[in-house]
């Protein structure tokens, strides 16, 4: 199970060709703008970093079904997954 840290919309597009079933994706920074695309990828679990989503005006209501997580949850996800891959195209 890989964890993909996505920092931009372009990074999400690059990441998509590497996603496998049971992978997880965390959208951070400007990557949160890819929330609607991430929500449509079957077989993955996708999260938004809450602070970055809030800063960019993306609320939990409009970004459902993606969960908003905080920094401690992000750290937990990085400890639970291997490998952890960053995407920022």
Jmol script that loads the backbone (N, CA, C; Angstrom):
load data "model"
ATOM      1  N   UNK A   1       0.823  -1.178   0.000  1.00  0.00           N
ATOM      2  CA  UNK A   1       0.000   0.000   0.000  1.00  0.00           C
ATOM      3  C   UNK A   1       0.872   1.249   0.000  1.00  0.00           C
ATOM      4  N   UNK A   2       0.796   2.011  -1.052  1.00  0.00           N
ATOM      5  CA  UNK A   2       1.576   3.242  -1.163  1.00  0.00           C
ATOM      6  C   UNK A   2       0.760   4.431  -0.685  1.00  0.00           C
ATOM      7  N   UNK A   3       1.470   5.443  -0.219  1.00  0.00           N
ATOM      8  CA  UNK A   3       0.860   6.724   0.117  1.00  0.00           C
ATOM      9  C   UNK A   3       1.422   7.744  -0.846  1.00  0.00           C
ATOM     10  N   UNK A   4       0.537   8.432  -1.554  1.00  0.00           N
ATOM     11  CA  UNK A   4       0.933   9.438  -2.528  1.00  0.00           C
ATOM     12  C   UNK A   4       0.603  10.812  -1.957  1.00  0.00           C
ATOM     13  N   UNK A   5       1.614  11.647  -1.791  1.00  0.00           N
ATOM     14  CA  UNK A   5       1.438  13.021  -1.323  1.00  0.00           C
ATOM     15  C   UNK A   5       1.435  13.914  -2.555  1.00  0.00           C
ATOM     16  N   UNK A   6       0.302  14.553  -2.804  1.00  0.00           N
ATOM     17  CA  UNK A   6       0.113  15.307  -4.046  1.00  0.00           C
ATOM     18  C   UNK A   6       0.046  16.795  -3.725  1.00  0.00           C
ATOM     19  N   UNK A   7       0.982  17.561  -4.289  1.00  0.00           N
ATOM     20  CA  UNK A   7       1.116  18.985  -3.989  1.00  0.00           C
ATOM     21  C   UNK A   7       0.596  19.914  -5.073  1.00  0.00           C
ATOM     22  N   UNK A   8       0.102  19.370  -6.191  1.00  0.00           N
ATOM     23  CA  UNK A   8      -0.420  20.212  -7.277  1.00  0.00           C
ATOM     24  C   UNK A   8      -1.400  19.399  -8.111  1.00  0.00           C
ATOM     25  N   UNK A   9      -2.220  20.085  -8.880  1.00  0.00           N
ATOM     26  CA  UNK A   9      -3.154  19.393  -9.770  1.00  0.00           C
ATOM     27  C   UNK A   9      -2.376  18.596 -10.807  1.00  0.00           C
ATOM     28  N   UNK A  10      -1.300  19.181 -11.344  1.00  0.00           N
ATOM     29  CA  UNK A  10      -0.466  18.469 -12.310  1.00  0.00           C
ATOM     30  C   UNK A  10       0.158  17.228 -11.667  1.00  0.00           C
ATOM     31  N   UNK A  11       0.533  17.352 -10.411  1.00  0.00           N
ATOM     32  CA  UNK A  11       1.071  16.209  -9.682  1.00  0.00           C
ATOM     33  C   UNK A  11       0.050  15.094  -9.559  1.00  0.00           C
ATOM     34  N   UNK A  12      -1.215  15.463  -9.359  1.00  0.00           N
ATOM     35  CA  UNK A  12      -2.252  14.431  -9.284  1.00  0.00           C
ATOM     36  C   UNK A  12      -2.391  13.712 -10.617  1.00  0.00           C
ATOM     37  N   UNK A  13      -2.356  14.466 -11.713  1.00  0.00           N
ATOM     38  CA  UNK A  13      -2.460  13.837 -13.038  1.00  0.00           C
ATOM     39  C   UNK A  13      -1.287  12.883 -13.275  1.00  0.00           C
ATOM     40  N   UNK A  14      -0.096  13.262 -12.867  1.00  0.00           N
ATOM     41  CA  UNK A  14       1.068  12.387 -13.012  1.00  0.00           C
ATOM     42  C   UNK A  14       0.939  11.153 -12.115  1.00  0.00           C
ATOM     43  N   UNK A  15       0.397  11.353 -10.955  1.00  0.00           N
ATOM     44  CA  UNK A  15       0.221  10.288  -9.978  1.00  0.00           C
ATOM     45  C   UNK A  15      -0.783   9.234 -10.443  1.00  0.00           C
ATOM     46  N   UNK A  16      -1.813   9.653 -11.151  1.00  0.00           N
ATOM     47  CA  UNK A  16      -2.895   8.753 -11.533  1.00  0.00           C
ATOM     48  C   UNK A  16      -2.431   7.504 -12.263  1.00  0.00           C
ATOM     49  N   UNK A  17      -1.423   7.612 -13.102  1.00  0.00           N
ATOM     50  CA  UNK A  17      -0.975   6.442 -13.861  1.00  0.00           C
ATOM     51  C   UNK A  17      -0.212   5.445 -12.985  1.00  0.00           C
ATOM     52  N   UNK A  18       0.127   5.823 -11.775  1.00  0.00           N
ATOM     53  CA  UNK A  18       0.849   4.941 -10.852  1.00  0.00           C
ATOM     54  C   UNK A  18      -0.033   4.391  -9.728  1.00  0.00           C
ATOM     55  N   UNK A  19      -1.266   4.883  -9.631  1.00  0.00           N
ATOM     56  CA  UNK A  19      -2.148   4.452  -8.548  1.00  0.00           C
ATOM     57  C   UNK A  19      -2.575   3.007  -8.732  1.00  0.00           C
ATOM     58  N   UNK A  20      -2.592   2.299  -7.616  1.00  0.00           N
ATOM     59  CA  UNK A  20      -3.067   0.927  -7.607  1.00  0.00           C
ATOM     60  C   UNK A  20      -4.139   0.794  -6.539  1.00  0.00           C
ATOM     61  N   UNK A  21      -4.923  -0.271  -6.663  1.00  0.00           N
ATOM     62  CA  UNK A  21      -5.970  -0.521  -5.677  1.00  0.00           C
ATOM     63  C   UNK A  21      -5.351  -0.541  -4.285  1.00  0.00           C
ATOM     64  N   UNK A  22      -6.052   0.009  -3.337  1.00  0.00           N
ATOM     65  CA  UNK A  22      -5.652   0.086  -1.934  1.00  0.00           C
ATOM     66  C   UNK A  22      -4.600   1.150  -1.640  1.00  0.00           C
ATOM     67  N   UNK A  23      -4.188   1.936  -2.634  1.00  0.00           N
ATOM     68  CA  UNK A  23      -3.296   3.065  -2.364  1.00  0.00           C
ATOM     69  C   UNK A  23      -4.095   4.183  -1.701  1.00  0.00           C
ATOM     70  N   UNK A  24      -3.380   5.067  -1.029  1.00  0.00           N
ATOM     71  CA  UNK A  24      -3.990   6.249  -0.430  1.00  0.00           C
ATOM     72  C   UNK A  24      -3.328   7.487  -1.021  1.00  0.00           C
ATOM     73  N   UNK A  25      -4.127   8.555  -1.123  1.00  0.00           N
ATOM     74  CA  UNK A  25      -3.658   9.822  -1.673  1.00  0.00           C
ATOM     75  C   UNK A  25      -3.993  10.919  -0.677  1.00  0.00           C
ATOM     76  N   UNK A  26      -3.007  11.769  -0.394  1.00  0.00           N
ATOM     77  CA  UNK A  26      -3.254  12.959   0.421  1.00  0.00           C
ATOM     78  C   UNK A  26      -3.001  14.169  -0.469  1.00  0.00           C
ATOM     79  N   UNK A  27      -4.019  15.010  -0.593  1.00  0.00           N
ATOM     80  CA  UNK A  27      -3.900  16.240  -1.377  1.00  0.00           C
ATOM     81  C   UNK A  27      -3.504  17.366  -0.433  1.00  0.00           C
ATOM     82  N   UNK A  28      -2.358  18.001  -0.736  1.00  0.00           N
ATOM     83  CA  UNK A  28      -1.811  19.078   0.089  1.00  0.00           C
ATOM     84  C   UNK A  28      -1.541  20.298  -0.769  1.00  0.00           C
ATOM     85  N   UNK A  29      -1.389  21.447  -0.155  1.00  0.00           N
ATOM     86  CA  UNK A  29      -1.071  22.659  -0.916  1.00  0.00           C
ATOM     87  C   UNK A  29      -2.087  22.853  -2.023  1.00  0.00           C
ATOM     88  N   UNK A  30      -1.596  23.222  -3.217  1.00  0.00           N
ATOM     89  CA  UNK A  30      -2.494  23.415  -4.348  1.00  0.00           C
ATOM     90  C   UNK A  30      -3.053  22.102  -4.885  1.00  0.00           C
ATOM     91  N   UNK A  31      -2.555  20.988  -4.399  1.00  0.00           N
ATOM     92  CA  UNK A  31      -3.104  19.689  -4.777  1.00  0.00           C
ATOM     93  C   UNK A  31      -4.545  19.506  -4.342  1.00  0.00           C
ATOM     94  N   UNK A  32      -4.990  20.273  -3.332  1.00  0.00           N
ATOM     95  CA  UNK A  32      -6.380  20.145  -2.881  1.00  0.00           C
ATOM     96  C   UNK A  32      -7.365  20.513  -3.987  1.00  0.00           C
ATOM     97  N   UNK A  33      -6.927  21.279  -4.980  1.00  0.00           N
ATOM     98  CA  UNK A  33      -7.808  21.631  -6.085  1.00  0.00           C
ATOM     99  C   UNK A  33      -8.175  20.412  -6.940  1.00  0.00           C
ATOM    100  N   UNK A  34      -7.487  19.304  -6.772  1.00  0.00           N
ATOM    101  CA  UNK A  34      -7.788  18.072  -7.512  1.00  0.00           C
ATOM    102  C   UNK A  34      -8.768  17.185  -6.754  1.00  0.00           C
ATOM    103  N   UNK A  35      -9.453  17.725  -5.757  1.00  0.00           N
ATOM    104  CA  UNK A  35     -10.318  16.896  -4.921  1.00  0.00           C
ATOM    105  C   UNK A  35     -11.414  16.206  -5.718  1.00  0.00           C
ATOM    106  N   UNK A  36     -12.018  16.874  -6.687  1.00  0.00           N
ATOM    107  CA  UNK A  36     -13.118  16.242  -7.431  1.00  0.00           C
ATOM    108  C   UNK A  36     -12.602  15.102  -8.306  1.00  0.00           C
ATOM    109  N   UNK A  37     -11.403  15.248  -8.843  1.00  0.00           N
ATOM    110  CA  UNK A  37     -10.825  14.174  -9.651  1.00  0.00           C
ATOM    111  C   UNK A  37     -10.426  12.990  -8.774  1.00  0.00           C
ATOM    112  N   UNK A  38      -9.868  13.267  -7.609  1.00  0.00           N
ATOM    113  CA  UNK A  38      -9.461  12.193  -6.697  1.00  0.00           C
ATOM    114  C   UNK A  38     -10.667  11.409  -6.196  1.00  0.00           C
ATOM    115  N   UNK A  39     -11.784  12.090  -6.010  1.00  0.00           N
ATOM    116  CA  UNK A  39     -12.985  11.424  -5.516  1.00  0.00           C
ATOM    117  C   UNK A  39     -13.541  10.429  -6.527  1.00  0.00           C
ATOM    118  N   UNK A  40     -13.156  10.557  -7.789  1.00  0.00           N
ATOM    119  CA  UNK A  40     -13.685   9.686  -8.839  1.00  0.00           C
ATOM    120  C   UNK A  40     -12.806   8.477  -9.139  1.00  0.00           C
ATOM    121  N   UNK A  41     -11.654   8.363  -8.498  1.00  0.00           N
ATOM    122  CA  UNK A  41     -10.759   7.238  -8.773  1.00  0.00           C
ATOM    123  C   UNK A  41     -11.180   6.048  -7.913  1.00  0.00           C
ATOM    124  N   UNK A  42     -11.609   4.964  -8.546  1.00  0.00           N
ATOM    125  CA  UNK A  42     -12.062   3.811  -7.760  1.00  0.00           C
ATOM    126  C   UNK A  42     -10.900   3.071  -7.097  1.00  0.00           C
ATOM    127  N   UNK A  43     -11.167   2.524  -5.930  1.00  0.00           N
ATOM    128  CA  UNK A  43     -10.197   1.657  -5.263  1.00  0.00           C
ATOM    129  C   UNK A  43      -9.151   2.345  -4.414  1.00  0.00           C
ATOM    130  N   UNK A  44      -9.150   3.674  -4.376  1.00  0.00           N
ATOM    131  CA  UNK A  44      -8.175   4.375  -3.546  1.00  0.00           C
ATOM    132  C   UNK A  44      -8.903   5.101  -2.419  1.00  0.00           C
ATOM    133  N   UNK A  45      -8.140   5.453  -1.410  1.00  0.00           N
ATOM    134  CA  UNK A  45      -8.652   6.306  -0.341  1.00  0.00           C
ATOM    135  C   UNK A  45      -7.955   7.647  -0.482  1.00  0.00           C
ATOM    136  N   UNK A  46      -8.739   8.715  -0.563  1.00  0.00           N
ATOM    137  CA  UNK A  46      -8.160  10.048  -0.757  1.00  0.00           C
ATOM    138  C   UNK A  46      -8.532  10.954   0.408  1.00  0.00           C
ATOM    139  N   UNK A  47      -7.579  11.793   0.791  1.00  0.00           N
ATOM    140  CA  UNK A  47      -7.736  12.722   1.908  1.00  0.00           C
ATOM    141  C   UNK A  47      -7.321  14.120   1.462  1.00  0.00           C
ATOM    142  N   UNK A  48      -7.871  15.116   2.136  1.00  0.00           N
ATOM    143  CA  UNK A  48      -7.445  16.510   1.967  1.00  0.00           C
ATOM    144  C   UNK A  48      -6.823  16.979   3.270  1.00  0.00           C
ATOM    145  N   UNK A  49      -5.710  17.675   3.199  1.00  0.00           N
ATOM    146  CA  UNK A  49      -5.167  18.297   4.394  1.00  0.00           C
ATOM    147  C   UNK A  49      -6.078  19.478   4.727  1.00  0.00           C
ATOM    148  N   UNK A  50      -6.732  19.407   5.873  1.00  0.00           N
ATOM    149  CA  UNK A  50      -7.789  20.357   6.235  1.00  0.00           C
ATOM    150  C   UNK A  50      -7.322  21.806   6.191  1.00  0.00           C
ATOM    151  N   UNK A  51      -6.146  22.085   6.715  1.00  0.00           N
ATOM    152  CA  UNK A  51      -5.654  23.467   6.758  1.00  0.00           C
ATOM    153  C   UNK A  51      -5.489  24.028   5.345  1.00  0.00           C
ATOM    154  N   UNK A  52      -4.965  23.211   4.426  1.00  0.00           N
ATOM    155  CA  UNK A  52      -4.767  23.671   3.049  1.00  0.00           C
ATOM    156  C   UNK A  52      -6.095  23.826   2.319  1.00  0.00           C
ATOM    157  N   UNK A  53      -7.037  22.909   2.563  1.00  0.00           N
ATOM    158  CA  UNK A  53      -8.355  23.013   1.933  1.00  0.00           C
ATOM    159  C   UNK A  53      -9.075  24.264   2.424  1.00  0.00           C
ATOM    160  N   UNK A  54      -9.029  24.512   3.725  1.00  0.00           N
ATOM    161  CA  UNK A  54      -9.698  25.678   4.289  1.00  0.00           C
ATOM    162  C   UNK A  54      -9.112  26.974   3.725  1.00  0.00           C
ATOM    163  N   UNK A  55      -7.790  27.032   3.632  1.00  0.00           N
ATOM    164  CA  UNK A  55      -7.118  28.219   3.098  1.00  0.00           C
ATOM    165  C   UNK A  55      -7.570  28.514   1.673  1.00  0.00           C
ATOM    166  N   UNK A  56      -7.890  27.446   0.929  1.00  0.00           N
ATOM    167  CA  UNK A  56      -8.274  27.607  -0.473  1.00  0.00           C
ATOM    168  C   UNK A  56      -9.790  27.593  -0.685  1.00  0.00           C
ATOM    169  N   UNK A  57     -10.547  27.672   0.420  1.00  0.00           N
ATOM    170  CA  UNK A  57     -12.002  27.781   0.335  1.00  0.00           C
ATOM    171  C   UNK A  57     -12.729  26.498   0.013  1.00  0.00           C
ATOM    172  N   UNK A  58     -12.097  25.363   0.284  1.00  0.00           N
ATOM    173  CA  UNK A  58     -12.723  24.066   0.017  1.00  0.00           C
ATOM    174  C   UNK A  58     -13.221  23.494   1.339  1.00  0.00           C
ATOM    175  N   UNK A  59     -14.526  23.410   1.482  1.00  0.00           N
ATOM    176  CA  UNK A  59     -15.120  22.943   2.733  1.00  0.00           C
ATOM    177  C   UNK A  59     -15.392  21.446   2.673  1.00  0.00           C
ATOM    178  N   UNK A  60     -15.544  20.810   3.837  1.00  0.00           N
ATOM    179  CA  UNK A  60     -15.892  19.383   3.853  1.00  0.00           C
ATOM    180  C   UNK A  60     -17.213  19.104   3.143  1.00  0.00           C
ATOM    181  N   UNK A  61     -18.126  20.072   3.153  1.00  0.00           N
ATOM    182  CA  UNK A  61     -19.423  19.872   2.504  1.00  0.00           C
ATOM    183  C   UNK A  61     -19.278  19.703   0.988  1.00  0.00           C
ATOM    184  N   UNK A  62     -18.457  20.543   0.367  1.00  0.00           N
ATOM    185  CA  UNK A  62     -18.349  20.459  -1.092  1.00  0.00           C
ATOM    186  C   UNK A  62     -17.373  19.381  -1.545  1.00  0.00           C
ATOM    187  N   UNK A  63     -16.481  18.956  -0.673  1.00  0.00           N
ATOM    188  CA  UNK A  63     -15.457  17.991  -1.078  1.00  0.00           C
ATOM    189  C   UNK A  63     -15.763  16.563  -0.646  1.00  0.00           C
ATOM    190  N   UNK A  64     -16.980  16.310  -0.177  1.00  0.00           N
ATOM    191  CA  UNK A  64     -17.352  14.934   0.161  1.00  0.00           C
ATOM    192  C   UNK A  64     -17.206  14.086  -1.095  1.00  0.00           C
ATOM    193  N   UNK A  65     -16.775  12.865  -1.020  1.00  0.00           N
ATOM    194  CA  UNK A  65     -16.602  12.006   0.138  1.00  0.00           C
ATOM    195  C   UNK A  65     -15.177  11.987   0.704  1.00  0.00           C
ATOM    196  N   UNK A  66     -14.302  12.909   0.298  1.00  0.00           N
ATOM    197  CA  UNK A  66     -12.942  12.912   0.819  1.00  0.00           C
ATOM    198  C   UNK A  66     -12.921  13.403   2.262  1.00  0.00           C
ATOM    199  N   UNK A  67     -12.154  12.732   3.089  1.00  0.00           N
ATOM    200  CA  UNK A  67     -12.016  13.135   4.486  1.00  0.00           C
ATOM    201  C   UNK A  67     -10.988  14.249   4.605  1.00  0.00           C
ATOM    202  N   UNK A  68     -11.268  15.198   5.469  1.00  0.00           N
ATOM    203  CA  UNK A  68     -10.314  16.252   5.789  1.00  0.00           C
ATOM    204  C   UNK A  68      -9.511  15.774   6.997  1.00  0.00           C
ATOM    205  N   UNK A  69      -8.185  15.816   6.886  1.00  0.00           N
ATOM    206  CA  UNK A  69      -7.327  15.355   7.975  1.00  0.00           C
ATOM    207  C   UNK A  69      -6.430  16.491   8.452  1.00  0.00           C
ATOM    208  N   UNK A  70      -5.894  16.332   9.665  1.00  0.00           N
ATOM    209  CA  UNK A  70      -4.969  17.315  10.220  1.00  0.00           C
ATOM    210  C   UNK A  70      -3.547  16.763  10.134  1.00  0.00           C
ATOM    211  N   UNK A  71      -2.596  17.549  10.626  1.00  0.00           N
ATOM    212  CA  UNK A  71      -1.186  17.143  10.540  1.00  0.00           C
ATOM    213  C   UNK A  71      -0.885  15.862  11.319  1.00  0.00           C
ATOM    214  N   UNK A  72      -1.412  15.661  12.534  1.00  0.00           N
ATOM    215  CA  UNK A  72      -1.151  14.386  13.213  1.00  0.00           C
ATOM    216  C   UNK A  72      -1.655  13.173  12.416  1.00  0.00           C
ATOM    217  N   UNK A  73      -2.794  13.310  11.757  1.00  0.00           N
ATOM    218  CA  UNK A  73      -3.301  12.212  10.937  1.00  0.00           C
ATOM    219  C   UNK A  73      -2.394  11.977   9.726  1.00  0.00           C
ATOM    220  N   UNK A  74      -1.849  13.045   9.159  1.00  0.00           N
ATOM    221  CA  UNK A  74      -0.908  12.904   8.052  1.00  0.00           C
ATOM    222  C   UNK A  74       0.325  12.137   8.494  1.00  0.00           C
ATOM    223  N   UNK A  75       0.835  12.461   9.660  1.00  0.00           N
ATOM    224  CA  UNK A  75       2.006  11.750  10.186  1.00  0.00           C
ATOM    225  C   UNK A  75       1.674  10.276  10.383  1.00  0.00           C
ATOM    226  N   UNK A  76       0.504   9.983  10.903  1.00  0.00           N
ATOM    227  CA  UNK A  76       0.089   8.587  11.101  1.00  0.00           C
ATOM    228  C   UNK A  76       0.018   7.844   9.767  1.00  0.00           C
ATOM    229  N   UNK A  77      -0.526   8.489   8.753  1.00  0.00           N
ATOM    230  CA  UNK A  77      -0.601   7.848   7.439  1.00  0.00           C
ATOM    231  C   UNK A  77       0.787   7.543   6.885  1.00  0.00           C
ATOM    232  N   UNK A  78       1.728   8.456   7.073  1.00  0.00           N
ATOM    233  CA  UNK A  78       3.083   8.205   6.562  1.00  0.00           C
ATOM    234  C   UNK A  78       3.742   7.051   7.302  1.00  0.00           C
ATOM    235  N   UNK A  79       3.403   6.862   8.571  1.00  0.00           N
ATOM    236  CA  UNK A  79       3.961   5.748   9.341  1.00  0.00           C
ATOM    237  C   UNK A  79       3.329   4.410   8.945  1.00  0.00           C
ATOM    238  N   UNK A  80       2.095   4.448   8.463  1.00  0.00           N
ATOM    239  CA  UNK A  80       1.361   3.228   8.128  1.00  0.00           C
ATOM    240  C   UNK A  80       1.617   2.724   6.718  1.00  0.00           C
ATOM    241  N   UNK A  81       2.146   3.566   5.841  1.00  0.00           N
ATOM    242  CA  UNK A  81       2.301   3.206   4.431  1.00  0.00           C
ATOM    243  C   UNK A  81       3.766   3.131   4.026  1.00  0.00           C
ATOM    244  N   UNK A  82       4.012   2.267   3.056  1.00  0.00           N
ATOM    245  CA  UNK A  82       5.332   2.198   2.457  1.00  0.00           C
ATOM    246  C   UNK A  82       5.162   1.718   1.033  1.00  0.00           C
ATOM    247  N   UNK A  83       5.698   2.401   0.066  1.00  0.00           N
ATOM    248  CA  UNK A  83       6.469   3.631   0.162  1.00  0.00           C
ATOM    249  C   UNK A  83       5.575   4.862   0.239  1.00  0.00           C
ATOM    250  N   UNK A  84       6.191   5.994   0.545  1.00  0.00           N
ATOM    251  CA  UNK A  84       5.536   7.293   0.502  1.00  0.00           C
ATOM    252  C   UNK A  84       6.158   8.045  -0.671  1.00  0.00           C
ATOM    253  N   UNK A  85       5.308   8.471  -1.609  1.00  0.00           N
ATOM    254  CA  UNK A  85       5.770   9.087  -2.838  1.00  0.00           C
ATOM    255  C   UNK A  85       5.197  10.507  -2.911  1.00  0.00           C
ATOM    256  N   UNK A  86       6.027  11.491  -3.262  1.00  0.00           N
ATOM    257  CA  UNK A  86       5.584  12.887  -3.412  1.00  0.00           C
ATOM    258  C   UNK A  86       5.432  13.218  -4.886  1.00  0.00           C
ATOM    259  N   UNK A  87       4.374  13.978  -5.193  1.00  0.00           N
ATOM    260  CA  UNK A  87       4.087  14.396  -6.563  1.00  0.00           C
ATOM    261  C   UNK A  87       3.894  15.901  -6.607  1.00  0.00           C
ATOM    262  N   UNK A  88       4.751  16.580  -7.366  1.00  0.00           N
ATOM    263  CA  UNK A  88       4.632  18.018  -7.558  1.00  0.00           C
ATOM    264  C   UNK A  88       5.200  18.353  -8.929  1.00  0.00           C
ATOM    265  N   UNK A  89       4.381  18.246  -9.918  1.00  0.00           N
ATOM    266  CA  UNK A  89       4.837  18.475 -11.302  1.00  0.00           C
ATOM    267  C   UNK A  89       4.814  19.948 -11.612  1.00  0.00           C
TER     268      UNK A  89
END
end "model"
wireframe off; spacefill off
backbone 0.3
color backbone group
